[in-house]
Amino acid sequence: MTGGHLKSAFGIIALKNEKGDFFFKAECLKHHLIFGCNHSHKANTWHSTEILYDLKNEIKGIRGLPMTFVWSGEYVLNPFSTMKYKLDVKNEALTSFSWTQRVNDNLRIIVSDHYNLTRLFTDPSKTNYNFGCLLEYTV
């Protein structure tokens, strides 16, 4: 609280069981309702999903509706290799991918990309494709 004004207020209901961690959250001051789930299919695979609905209709999200959707996955392929993927859908769909490969105790390689999936189909010249490669050596 600053200057006598409340900055945030949340309400949350959560359920944790063998199928995953589920939650329903209300960001009261923003008038957002959020439903999400985090779960694992196997010992080395995790997924997370979150859907946000804006009761004030200030967010122009999926197809003009006041809602957004985020899905992500992380996959440990072996003790030295991890892959991550994220799909973030608001008024456009953005996708991100990264792969981390540990070569030895000192060297790891990270390859990633990010682009606008919506524009890939509607205006391919404006996908804002970004690709990166990082060689990280620690002593």
JOVEN-V36528 format. One record per backbone hydrogen bond with DSSP energy under -1.0 kcal/mol. CO is the residue of the C=O (numbers start at 0). NH is the residue of the N-H. E is the energy in kcal/mol with one decimal. If there is no record, write none. Layout:
# JOVEN-V36528
co=CO nh=NH e=E
co=CO nh=NH e=E
This chain:
# JOVEN-V36528
co=1 nh=4 e=-2.0
co=4 nh=1 e=-1.5
co=8 nh=27 e=-2.0
co=10 nh=25 e=-2.9
co=12 nh=23 e=-2.6
co=14 nh=21 e=-3.3
co=16 nh=19 e=-1.1
co=19 nh=16 e=-2.4
co=20 nh=37 e=-2.3
co=21 nh=14 e=-2.6
co=22 nh=35 e=-2.5
co=23 nh=12 e=-2.5
co=24 nh=33 e=-3.1
co=25 nh=10 e=-1.8
co=25 nh=27 e=-1.1
co=26 nh=30 e=-1.4
co=26 nh=31 e=-1.8
co=30 nh=54 e=-2.9
co=31 nh=26 e=-2.6
co=32 nh=52 e=-3.0
co=33 nh=24 e=-3.2
co=34 nh=50 e=-3.1
co=35 nh=22 e=-2.4
co=36 nh=48 e=-2.7
co=37 nh=20 e=-3.4
co=38 nh=46 e=-3.1
co=41 nh=44 e=-1.2
co=43 nh=75 e=-2.8
co=45 nh=73 e=-2.5
co=46 nh=38 e=-2.6
co=47 nh=71 e=-2.4
co=48 nh=36 e=-2.4
co=49 nh=69 e=-2.4
co=50 nh=34 e=-2.6
co=51 nh=67 e=-2.0
co=52 nh=32 e=-2.8
co=53 nh=56 e=-1.2
co=60 nh=63 e=-2.1
co=61 nh=64 e=-2.6
co=64 nh=60 e=-2.9
co=64 nh=66 e=-1.5
co=65 nh=53 e=-3.3
co=66 nh=61 e=-2.4
co=67 nh=51 e=-2.1
co=68 nh=88 e=-3.4
co=69 nh=49 e=-2.4
co=70 nh=86 e=-3.2
co=71 nh=47 e=-2.3
co=72 nh=84 e=-2.3
co=73 nh=45 e=-2.6
co=74 nh=76 e=-1.0
co=74 nh=82 e=-2.7
co=77 nh=80 e=-1.3
co=79 nh=101 e=-3.4
co=80 nh=76 e=-1.6
co=80 nh=77 e=-1.4
co=81 nh=99 e=-3.1
co=82 nh=74 e=-3.0
co=83 nh=97 e=-2.4
co=84 nh=72 e=-2.6
co=85 nh=95 e=-2.4
co=86 nh=70 e=-2.6
co=87 nh=93 e=-2.7
co=88 nh=68 e=-2.4
co=91 nh=89 e=-2.4
co=92 nh=116 e=-1.7
co=92 nh=117 e=-1.4
co=93 nh=87 e=-2.9
co=94 nh=114 e=-2.2
co=95 nh=85 e=-2.4
co=96 nh=112 e=-2.3
co=97 nh=83 e=-2.9
co=98 nh=110 e=-2.5
co=99 nh=81 e=-2.4
co=100 nh=108 e=-3.0
co=105 nh=137 e=-2.5
co=106 nh=102 e=-2.5
co=106 nh=103 e=-1.6
co=107 nh=135 e=-2.9
co=108 nh=100 e=-3.1
co=109 nh=133 e=-3.0
co=110 nh=98 e=-2.7
co=111 nh=131 e=-2.8
co=112 nh=96 e=-2.4
co=113 nh=129 e=-2.7
co=114 nh=94 e=-2.6
co=115 nh=119 e=-1.1
co=117 nh=121 e=-1.7
co=118 nh=122 e=-2.1
co=122 nh=125 e=-2.8
co=123 nh=126 e=-1.0
co=126 nh=115 e=-2.8
co=129 nh=113 e=-2.1
co=131 nh=111 e=-2.6
co=133 nh=109 e=-2.6
co=135 nh=107 e=-2.1
